Amino acid sequence: MSINEKGLDFEVFIAPWVLPKEDIPINIIWNQDFKYDHVKINVPKNLILVDTINLVDYNKDEEEIIILKQDIKRISDQDSFPNFFGLIFRYPYHNFKPLILFKEISISFYNNDEVIKNIFLTAKIFRPKLYNISRIPSIILTDNKFDYDIPIQLLCRGFGFIKTSLNATIKGVEVDFDKTLLERIDSKLKKKYQDYFERKQKDEDTFLDIDQESIEKFLSILDEYKSKKSDINKKITDVFNEEKIEFLLVLDFLYEFFKELKIRNRFENVSLKTPVLKIPKEKFNEFINEILVFVEYTDLKNNKYYPVSIKLDIEDKRTKPQETNVNFQIKIDNIENETFKNVEKIRKVKK
């Protein structure tokens, strides 16, 4: 957003919107003939000043910044002052309740203790927020049923791209089940190529021994390919040493990789690190009455928000849990999108 006031030759800029903990830059330019002797900036609560531009010095307390004319840097050796300074603020908190905060900043130019110019700006701080809108009835465990597929429905509001991950606790103990992208693909290919890997189990250079560094190189190659259309085939060969692994295995890896990425990014503004949770079977070797699911999420500034908590009520009617073989899967089935559009045009409603 920029404000131009031709009569006074002022130009003012403030970032149209930011995420929590993101820099809020403000720039002010004015005609060099404009007569003033100092500037006062009223700073709203919890907005911190992190940097200045083109200033030699300033005075600051909790709510006000005072800049003397002589503390704005000179452009040249001439006996005149430049017509520019900048301030960078930041809102240091992220788990606030509303979806948007408005922080009003007033900038006043003085001459002989008289206000000759007022500028009013609004910093808009947006946050994303997830809500649970699932309607999950009590889940009945019986001796005759083994497969359970629990769909979770979420609602995304506010603003900002987020990354999510799923966790769960049973009887207060966190379930250790999360797998990396590579581990999930690895598990699928183990099953599909079981005979092949049994024959190659003594070969240390099979596909299963690709290390994490190679995967990271592979991901960077894909990013480069999308932006520069580089020779991806040769580079993949260089990373994985294609002569030592079966060609079909490489193709399957690529297929599974892109399929996983598609699942992870099938919702607008949301990336799913763990779209599906498979509770380990051994967790059902004793009676349980509930499972707590937590949807954790962060924004692009790595702000980690309070997780969404979802309680799954369990009616355990099994007679011998040690002899059952429960396949229990929790998945994010849908995320409704009600995020703000055209955030730069959103204004504070006057009451």
ABEGO torsion letter per residue (X at the ends): XBBBBAAAGBBBBBBABBBBGBBBBBBBBBBAABBBABBBBBBBBGBBBABBBGBABBBBBAABBBBBAAABBBABABBBBBABBBBBBBBABAABABABBBBBBBBBBBBGGBBABBBBBBBBBBBBBBBBABBBBBBBBBAABABBBBBBBBBBBEBEBBBBBBBBBBGGBBBBABBBAAAAAAAAAAAAAAAAAAAAAABAABAAABBAAAAAAAAAAAAAAAAAGBBAAAAAAAAAGAAABBAAAAAAAAAAAAAAAAAAAABBGBBBABABBBBBAAAAABBBABBBBBBBBBBAAGBBBBBBBBBBBBBBABABAAABBBBBBBBBABBBBABBBGAAABBBBBX
